[in-house]
Amino acid sequence: MERKYAAYVRNDAYGTMGRGSCRRRRRRCWGSRLSPWSRSGWCRRRWCWCCTTSYAGSAPSSPPRTGRTGRKITPTWSGGRKAVVRSGRFLGRVMLFCFGFYWIRETRRGFSDEVECREQADEAERPGVIVSNHVSHLDILYHMSSFFPSFVAKRSVAKLPFVGLISKCLGCVYVQRESKSSEFKGISGVVTERIQEAHQNEHSPMMLLFPEGTTTNGDYLLPFKTGAFLAKVPVRPVILRYPYKRFSPAWDSISGVRHVFLLLCQFVNHLEVTHLPVYYPSEQEKEDPQLYASNVRKLLATEGNLILSDIGLAEKRIYHAALNGNSLPRVFHEKDD
């Protein structure tokens, strides 16, 4: 079974679902980590206040427009959003620091230096979406500290304390993952319009999409969904890797509470990020989103030394059900909030 569902199997020292024993010495790190988290609490509360006041008191720089789906496109925010972006990026890095990511190794392939990368992002062919592999919930914190983009999230995320406020300030698009109704198709149209808006207007936040649709153990790359490629605009590929010795930061088959606990027990964590050049689609790729998605997926797999896998979210639920001893029918009838 582990060979079939290899993309979701944990290979660290704590074993399947992270239920291995944690040494007493490592548990002490939990206490030492609470101190920086408590110190950063004031920063988080201050930023929440900044988000609320900035968005409540700022006026959009352009009036809302109605897209092809009949929904209003989120307006571009000026001064207020700039303050939120700067403080939000700083806070994202602080949170990564508290999780033990003291140094982040970033590599830019195809760019001579940061100036060239920045100039390319300001051209007419500016990317409208960041495409990244999905390994952990920590991916959001990194992209938040680096790009501060909007992203697509489950509807229940909006109700979470602190995280929900962050997602609203980022202008996230909320979806119900299992929905196959016209509402889901409408949300897909909103995402496409948001990507096109970011492509045309440099002041609009780029979208962040994880085309795999779920997380893996970091060694594999699942099939890409076409949502990020329907807008027919250039994309910015980013590859994330989490090297580890004992505990893997990957959020694959482990509960959220235990994942955070073991992450804090590991005093130093590592993150390696590879920024690839902006991918400009050919005319054939623009007309065929599936081809566009497949080619970008192959590029990420080659540059990131990732193994291509043909399984998806349904297989992940089957694997989790088997680990928890649940019946398979329950998995397929399970609905996300």
FENUR-V471793 format. One record per residue. N is the residue number from 1. RES is the residue in three letters. SS is DSSP state (H for helix, E for strand, C for the rest). PHI is phi in whole degrees, 0 to 359 (* if undefined). Layout:
# FENUR-V471793
N/RES/SS/PHI ; N/RES/SS/PHI
This chain:
# FENUR-V471793
1/MET/C/* ; 2/GLU/C/295 ; 3/ARG/C/288 ; 4/LYS/C/291 ; 5/TYR/C/252 ; 6/ALA/H/301 ; 7/ALA/H/293 ; 8/TYR/H/245 ; 9/VAL/C/275 ; 10/ARG/C/279 ; 11/ASN/C/242 ; 12/ASP/C/271 ; 13/ALA/C/290 ; 14/TYR/C/266 ; 15/GLY/C/71 ; 16/THR/H/302 ; 17/MET/H/63 ; 18/GLY/H/65 ; 19/ARG/C/265 ; 20/GLY/C/292 ; 21/SER/C/287 ; 22/CYS/C/251 ; 23/ARG/C/299 ; 24/ARG/H/299 ; 25/ARG/H/297 ; 26/ARG/H/285 ; 27/ARG/H/294 ; 28/ARG/H/295 ; 29/CYS/H/299 ; 30/TRP/H/302 ; 31/GLY/H/295 ; 32/SER/H/293 ; 33/ARG/H/282 ; 34/LEU/H/296 ; 35/SER/H/296 ; 36/PRO/H/296 ; 37/TRP/H/295 ; 38/SER/H/292 ; 39/ARG/H/293 ; 40/SER/H/280 ; 41/GLY/H/299 ; 42/TRP/H/299 ; 43/CYS/H/297 ; 44/ARG/H/294 ; 45/ARG/H/294 ; 46/ARG/H/296 ; 47/TRP/H/291 ; 48/CYS/H/302 ; 49/TRP/H/296 ; 50/CYS/H/297 ; 51/CYS/H/299 ; 52/THR/H/296 ; 53/THR/H/290 ; 54/SER/H/296 ; 55/TYR/H/282 ; 56/ALA/H/283 ; 57/GLY/H/259 ; 58/SER/C/262 ; 59/ALA/C/253 ; 60/PRO/E/293 ; 61/SER/C/285 ; 62/SER/C/217 ; 63/PRO/C/293 ; 64/PRO/C/297 ; 65/ARG/E/249 ; 66/THR/E/260 ; 67/GLY/C/274 ; 68/ARG/C/295 ; 69/THR/C/277 ; 70/GLY/C/89 ; 71/ARG/C/267 ; 72/LYS/E/281 ; 73/ILE/E/279 ; 74/THR/C/299 ; 75/PRO/C/291 ; 76/THR/C/276 ; 77/TRP/E/265 ; 78/SER/C/262 ; 79/GLY/H/301 ; 80/GLY/H/298 ; 81/ARG/H/292 ; 82/LYS/H/299 ; 83/ALA/H/295 ; 84/VAL/H/294 ; 85/VAL/H/297 ; 86/ARG/H/297 ; 87/SER/H/290 ; 88/GLY/H/292 ; 89/ARG/H/296 ; 90/PHE/H/296 ; 91/LEU/H/295 ; 92/GLY/H/300 ; 93/ARG/H/291 ; 94/VAL/H/298 ; 95/MET/H/294 ; 96/LEU/H/297 ; 97/PHE/H/299 ; 98/CYS/H/294 ; 99/PHE/C/277 ; 100/GLY/C/99 ; 101/PHE/C/268 ; 102/TYR/C/285 ; 103/TRP/C/232 ; 104/ILE/E/240 ; 105/ARG/E/273 ; 106/GLU/E/246 ; 107/THR/E/237 ; 108/ARG/E/247 ; 109/ARG/C/265 ; 110/GLY/C/90 ; 111/PHE/C/243 ; 112/SER/C/287 ; 113/ASP/C/196 ; 114/GLU/H/294 ; 115/VAL/H/296 ; 116/GLU/H/296 ; 117/CYS/H/297 ; 118/ARG/H/291 ; 119/GLU/H/295 ; 120/GLN/H/294 ; 121/ALA/H/289 ; 122/ASP/C/264 ; 123/GLU/C/285 ; 124/ALA/C/298 ; 125/GLU/C/269 ; 126/ARG/C/293 ; 127/PRO/C/294 ; 128/GLY/C/254 ; 129/VAL/E/212 ; 130/ILE/E/261 ; 131/VAL/E/249 ; 132/SER/E/221 ; 133/ASN/C/288 ; 134/HIS/C/241 ; 135/VAL/C/243 ; 136/SER/C/206 ; 137/HIS/C/292 ; 138/LEU/H/291 ; 139/ASP/H/304 ; 140/ILE/H/298 ; 141/LEU/H/296 ; 142/TYR/H/294 ; 143/HIS/H/296 ; 144/MET/H/295 ; 145/SER/H/284 ; 146/SER/H/262 ; 147/PHE/C/245 ; 148/PHE/C/53 ; 149/PRO/C/270 ; 150/SER/E/273 ; 151/PHE/E/211 ; 152/VAL/E/263 ; 153/ALA/E/221 ; 154/LYS/E/296 ; 155/ARG/H/300 ; 156/SER/H/291 ; 157/VAL/H/298 ; 158/ALA/H/298 ; 159/LYS/H/269 ; 160/LEU/C/286 ; 161/PRO/C/294 ; 162/PHE/C/67 ; 163/VAL/H/299 ; 164/GLY/H/298 ; 165/LEU/H/294 ; 166/ILE/H/300 ; 167/SER/H/296 ; 168/LYS/H/291 ; 169/CYS/H/292 ; 170/LEU/C/282 ; 171/GLY/C/73 ; 172/CYS/C/290 ; 173/VAL/E/256 ; 174/TYR/E/263 ; 175/VAL/E/228 ; 176/GLN/C/255 ; 177/ARG/C/306 ; 178/GLU/C/274 ; 179/SER/C/290 ; 180/LYS/C/240 ; 181/SER/C/275 ; 182/SER/H/295 ; 183/GLU/H/296 ; 184/PHE/H/296 ; 185/LYS/H/294 ; 186/GLY/H/294 ; 187/ILE/H/295 ; 188/SER/H/300 ; 189/GLY/H/293 ; 190/VAL/H/296 ; 191/VAL/H/299 ; 192/THR/H/299 ; 193/GLU/H/293 ; 194/ARG/H/294 ; 195/ILE/H/294 ; 196/GLN/H/295 ; 197/GLU/H/298 ; 198/ALA/H/292 ; 199/HIS/H/292 ; 200/GLN/H/270 ; 201/ASN/C/238 ; 202/GLU/C/292 ; 203/HIS/C/272 ; 204/SER/C/274 ; 205/PRO/C/291 ; 206/MET/C/289 ; 207/MET/E/273 ; 208/LEU/E/247 ; 209/LEU/E/231 ; 210/PHE/C/254 ; 211/PRO/C/298 ; 212/GLU/C/292 ; 213/GLY/C/87 ; 214/THR/C/197 ; 215/THR/C/267 ; 216/THR/C/234 ; 217/ASN/C/276 ; 218/GLY/C/95 ; 219/ASP/C/260 ; 220/TYR/E/236 ; 221/LEU/E/229 ; 222/LEU/C/279 ; 223/PRO/C/301 ; 224/PHE/C/272 ; 225/LYS/C/278 ; 226/THR/C/267 ; 227/GLY/H/304 ; 228/ALA/H/282 ; 229/PHE/H/244 ; 230/LEU/C/287 ; 231/ALA/C/283 ; 232/LYS/C/63 ; 233/VAL/C/243 ; 234/PRO/C/298 ; 235/VAL/E/236 ; 236/ARG/E/251 ; 237/PRO/E/281 ; 238/VAL/E/226 ; 239/ILE/E/245 ; 240/LEU/E/247 ; 241/ARG/E/222 ; 242/TYR/C/238 ; 243/PRO/C/298 ; 244/TYR/C/208 ; 245/LYS/C/250 ; 246/ARG/C/243 ; 247/PHE/C/255 ; 248/SER/C/272 ; 249/PRO/C/291 ; 250/ALA/C/298 ; 251/TRP/C/254 ; 252/ASP/C/249 ; 253/SER/C/232 ; 254/ILE/C/228 ; 255/SER/C/291 ; 256/GLY/H/298 ; 257/VAL/H/295 ; 258/ARG/H/292 ; 259/HIS/H/298 ; 260/VAL/H/295 ; 261/PHE/H/299 ; 262/LEU/H/290 ; 263/LEU/H/295 ; 264/LEU/H/287 ; 265/CYS/H/286 ; 266/GLN/C/268 ; 267/PHE/C/296 ; 268/VAL/C/238 ; 269/ASN/C/241 ; 270/HIS/C/235 ; 271/LEU/E/221 ; 272/GLU/E/243 ; 273/VAL/E/238 ; 274/THR/E/244 ; 275/HIS/E/265 ; 276/LEU/E/265 ; 277/PRO/E/299 ; 278/VAL/E/303 ; 279/TYR/E/265 ; 280/TYR/C/261 ; 281/PRO/C/287 ; 282/SER/C/281 ; 283/GLU/H/299 ; 284/GLN/H/293 ; 285/GLU/H/291 ; 286/LYS/H/296 ; 287/GLU/H/276 ; 288/ASP/C/230 ; 289/PRO/H/302 ; 290/GLN/H/295 ; 291/LEU/H/294 ; 292/TYR/H/301 ; 293/ALA/H/296 ; 294/SER/H/296 ; 295/ASN/H/291 ; 296/VAL/H/293 ; 297/ARG/H/297 ; 298/LYS/H/296 ; 299/LEU/H/296 ; 300/LEU/H/296 ; 301/ALA/H/295 ; 302/THR/H/291 ; 303/GLU/H/289 ; 304/GLY/H/262 ; 305/ASN/C/54 ; 306/LEU/C/257 ; 307/ILE/E/268 ; 308/LEU/E/286 ; 309/SER/C/235 ; 310/ASP/C/252 ; 311/ILE/C/263 ; 312/GLY/C/215 ; 313/LEU/H/296 ; 314/ALA/H/299 ; 315/GLU/H/293 ; 316/LYS/H/295 ; 317/ARG/H/292 ; 318/ILE/H/297 ; 319/TYR/H/297 ; 320/HIS/H/295 ; 321/ALA/H/296 ; 322/ALA/H/294 ; 323/LEU/H/292 ; 324/ASN/H/270 ; 325/GLY/C/76 ; 326/ASN/C/272 ; 327/SER/C/282 ; 328/LEU/H/295 ; 329/PRO/H/303 ; 330/ARG/H/296 ; 331/VAL/H/293 ; 332/PHE/H/285 ; 333/HIS/C/263 ; 334/GLU/C/285 ; 335/LYS/C/244 ; 336/ASP/C/279 ; 337/ASP/C/287
